[in-house]
Amino acid sequence: MTRKIQYTIQLGTSFDEGQELIWSLVKEPWITQENIYVHRPRFYRSHLSRLAAQADGTQAGPQDLQKMFHLDQTDPDQDLHFVLNMTEPMQPETHFYADGKWFDGLGVRAARLRAVLSPAPVQFMLCLRNPAMLLSAALTSGDYPAYDAALPNPFTLRWTDVVHDLRAHLPDAPITVWCAEESPLIWGKVLSSFGAPEHELTLDGQTHLARSLMNDEGGKRLTEYLREHPDLTDDLRARVISIFIEKFTPPEKLEANVAIPAWSEDKQIRMDALYAADLEQVAKIDGVTFITV
């Protein structure tokens, strides 16, 4: 019997909050039943990125896979599903924004990752975020000094273009996206997309992001309420979480402090409208699963 290996790669940056996916998954007890493995990124990111950068279509050999994923610590007859978090295709300055383009060439870089891991099936996940907030977080990080002289234009970032680029270079790879602004409300849906029935998700996992916003009392009361009302529909659950966030989150966590020079309320209103319209178009792209409330 030859075991099957598959991969899910969560593409992103440190500024889109998508990396919370692996830290939530690793705490879920059901992942062992689904043969899902979530290794720390330091074990595979650099090596996998180097292999992909060779761009010659070479597949990772047994030694490479062992180095990255410690296959000798798994049952040789057991199918495996590795969930990876990769920032290298999007976060470096030349990939993030350069020559007036956002995430230019992401589709090519993602396809190279897939080629390295072939012939195993690979699916991709991507957390979208309001461009102004994404750029603000990047500027605050201090990792992009070149942007002081040439500030990226958040109004030119269209997630539709980014996702179309992925789809063009990965025509048969499943792609799942969601937006950071809704993450606290839909985190259970995001986690359950890995195959766990909704009832098997822990309440701690489902409310991980919501509780990170609220004070301790709010987090405890939300968990208690959801435990007492296990049969809520997805819509009602999202509404309940939203109410608790509004009531128990310190105001400073809800305020949008945008660190973009010369930013204004009018610009933010315009940005929000463009972002909302952009998300509507992303949801229409064939072959893309858009998780939303």
N, C-alpha and C positions, 0 to 999 in steps of 0.2 A: 504493500500500500504506500503510495507516494502522497505525502501530506501537501496540502495546498496552503500557499501563503498569499495574503493580500495586504494592501497598504492603504491607509487614509492619510493624506498629507494636508494639514491645515496651513495654508499659506497666509502670510500676514507680516505685520510689523509689531513693534513694542507699543504702538500708539493706537491700535484698533481694538484692544481688549480681547481679541480672539484667542490669545494664548491661554486664557482661563479654561479653555476646553480641556486641555490635557490634564490640568491640575484638578479639575472636577472629576474627570473620568477615572483618574487613578485612585480616587477614594471610593468608587462605587464597587461594592462586593460582587455584583453580577457579572462584571467584565471577565472574571476568570471562567465563568460558565460559558461565556461566548468566545473564549480563547482570544480575548483582546489584551494586547500588551502595550503598555504606555511607559517607555523608557525616558529617562531624563535626556533632554536635547543635547547635553554635552557629550553624550556617548556616540552620537551619529551625525550631528549637524555639519561639523567641519569636514569630516571624511566624505560624507555624501555630497557635499557641495564641491569638493575637489574632484570627485569622480564625474559629476555632472559637467563641470567646467571643461573637462577634456573634449567634450562635444564630438566624440568619434563614434558614438553609439555603442560603446563597450558596456556590456552588462557587468554588474557587480559579481565578483567571484565568491566562492565559498568563504575564503579568508576575510573578504570585505564584509560579508554578511555577518560572520561571526564577530568581527571587531565591533560592528555597529549594534547588533541586536542580540548577541550572546545566545546563539541558537543551541549551544551545548547545554544550556540550562533549561531547555524545554523538552517535552516528550517528542521523540522523533516521529511518532505516529499521529501526532496531534496537529490539526490545522491551526494556522496562526493568522491573526489580524493585528498588524502593528499600526498604531496611531502616532503620527509624527507631526511636530511643529517646526516649520521651516521659515525663518525670517530672511535668510540670505537672498532669495530671489526678489525681495521687495525693499528691504531696509537700507542697504548701502546707498550712499548719496547718488551714485551714478544710476541706480535703479529706481530710487524713490522719486526723484524729479531732476531732469537734466535736459537742457536745450529746449525748454518749453513743453516737455512731455512728462506725464505722470506714468510711472511703472512701465516705461517703454521696454518692449521685449519680454514681458513677463510670460507670455505664451510659449516662447522659445525656451526660456529657462525651465518652465514647468515640464515641458515635453522632454527635456534632457533628464530631469529627475525621473520621469517615468521610464525613459529608455534604460537608465542605470538599473532600475528595479524590475525591468521586464525579465521574463514573460509574466510575472505576477500581475494581477489586475491592480490598478491604482485609481483611487477616487480622490477628489480634491474638495476642500472646504475653504471658504473665504468669508471673513467678517468685514462688512462694509461700515463706513463711518462718515458722518457729515464732513466734507472736505475742509471746512474752516476749523473744526475741532481737531481733525487729524493733523493739519498743518500746525496749529497752535501747539499741540503736544510735541510735535517734532522740533519746533523752534525752542520750546522750553527745555528740551533734553540737552541742548548744547552740542549735539552731535553733527550739526550741519553749519559750520561757520561760513561756508561759501554763500549761504542764503542771505547773509547780512548785506551782501553787495547786490545780489540778484534774487529777490524774493519770489518764491513760487506763487503762481496765481491760482488760488483755490477754485475760482469760478471756471477754470478750464478742465478740472477733474471730472470726468464722466465715468462712473462705475460701469455704465453700459459698455463703453469702449474697452475697459479692462476685461470684463467678463466675455465679451465677444472675442477678444484676443485669445483668451484661454480656450474658448470653444473652438476657434479656428485651428489651433495647434493640438487640441485634444478632442477630436470630434466624437470619439466614442467613450470618453471617460466621464463618469458621473461627476457633476459639479453641484455642490450645495452651498448656498449663501444665506446670510442673515445680516441684519444691521445692528450695530452696537447699541443704538438707542433703545431697541426693543429687547436686548439680551436678558435683562432681569425678569422680563415678563414671559419669555419663551424658552428659558434655559432647559426646562424639562423636555421640550420638543427637540431641542438641539441634541441633548444627550440620548434621547430615545431613537434618534435617527441612526444609531449604531446597532439597532436590533433589539434593544431591551423593551419589553412591554412596559407601558407607562406605570403600571402598578408595582413594578420591580424597582423603579428609581427611588433612591432614598430622598426623604424630604430635605435633608441637608444638601444633597446634590441639586435638586430642583430649585432651591432657594438660595444657592450659593452667592450669586451676584446680587440679589435683592438684599440679603442680609449684610453684604459688604458695604452697602449704602446706609443702612439703618443703624440706629443705636441698638444696644443689647436688648433692651426691653422690646423694641419693635420686632427684632429678629425672633425672639422667643415666642412672642404672641402670634406672629405669622405662622411659625411652625406648628404651634398648638392648634390654630384655627384650621389649617390645611389637614392636620391629622384628624380633626373632628369632622371634616367635610371631605372625605376622600373621593366622592363621586361628582365633584364639580366638573362642568364642561371646560374645555380649553379657554373659551371666551370668559367664562365666569372666573376661572382661576387667574387669568391675566388681569381681570378687573380687580379682584381682591388684592393681588400683589401690588398693583398700581396704587390702590387706596392706602395700603400699609406704608408703601414707600413715601407717599405724599405726607403722611401723618408723622412718621417716625424718622425721617431722614433730616439731619442737620441742614439748615438752609445753605450753608457754604458748599455742600456737596451737590446741591441741585442748581446752583448758579453757574452759568457758563462764562468763565473768565477766558476770553480769547486773547492770546498773546501775539496777535498779528498787528504790526504797526499800522496806524491810521485806520483801524477797524472801527465800524460804527454800527448802531442798531439797524439802520437802513440796509447796510451791507449784509447783516446777518439775516434779515427778513428775506432779502433777495436770495441769499445762499440757501436758506431753508426751503424756499419754493423750488429752486432748481434741483436740490437734492431729492425732494419728494417726487418730482416729475421723473428724475433719473431712476429712482427705485421702481417706479411703475413700469418703466421700460425694461429694467433688468428682469422683472418677474415674468416678462413675456418671451424671454429668450429660450428657444427650444433646447432641451437637454439639461436645463438648469432647474434645480429644486430651490425655491425661495421659501425659507421658513419665516413665518410672520405670525402676528397675533390673529 
